[in-house]
């Protein structure tokens, strides 16, 4: 039986960053994952955006989004994965939205949580630009676009380089058990025994970063956490056009600032979405022609070049908890549960990992 200071359940982006944070603190760590690869679940079905804006701005996920943004730009150099800095353009074609855009460019800097340090990552700033100056930032905008709010500080991460770099670092410093679904846990002689696949691991503490299954994993520890609802989002991927920026419509949506975008990807493709296809069930990767047509009709009017048929469609499921905020909480024993880690979970992953690692550090130092 292998013994570890900590075991992380789930090899998604949050679980891998958490393992690395714990390893950097000098703890022996293992990661168990039910799939046969890392970042194969929720993490593999994202738009690969490193966000700045996340509503509501008073939420935990909004604060961790900004903190995670800064950490990503630092850790990408440390761990060797690629992030390309791009602006977000909230574009409008209706002249009556110009005053709204001007007001938003002044109000957003007051609402967005301030990072704890300003010495890393691109500058987060906002400006309202009218055409044709806006096209100096993004030449791919349609002539119909009259102006937009430009948010600087966004990025697009190369998913493949992120996954491979995190996997290499975890394997170098700890142990990684793939194809090892967690079946049963028990306590014995001061350890938590985790029966995962064919392995039995003994841990002094555990981090539950199981994504869509984190509320189910919590029940194995007899901990009560809120149940999660899978929320489906459809994304279409196209050969072009090529953009320098993330482009989305400026809309009045009950205070929301997000709703998908036309997002340039690391491989040169263009991703549209995600949409909000509504609640669903685990394993549902279905989509309709209406989903694809809705994505194109939403973003095509903002773009100068036509968007052709997608060469790939990706359906992602978000683990949504009641209240739509992140939950990071200690269970009855030496376990930390992370529940409701939906968008912007990719952005917030390094900051979520730092919180979980600090909680585990407190647990282990008290033993």
Buried (B, 14 or more C-beta within 10 A) or exposed (E): EEEBBBBBBBBBBBBBBBBBBBBEBEBBBBBBBBBEEBBBBBBBBBBBBBBBBBBEBEBBBBBBBBBBBBBBBBBBEEBBBBBBBBBBBBBBBEEEBBEBBBEBBEEBEEBBBEBEEEEBBBEBBBBBBEBEEBBEBBEBBBEBBBBBBBBBBBBBBBBBBBBBBBBEBBEEBBBBBBEBBBEEBEEEEEBBBBBBBEBEBBBBBBBBBBBBBBBBBBEBBEBEBBBBBBBBBBBBBBEBBEBBBBBBBBBEEEEEBBBBBBBBBBEEBBBBBBBEBEEBEEEEEEBEEEBBEBBBEBBBEBBBEEBEEBEEBBBBBBBBBEEBBBBBBBBEBBBBBBBBBBBBBBBBBBBBBBBBBEBBBEBBEEE
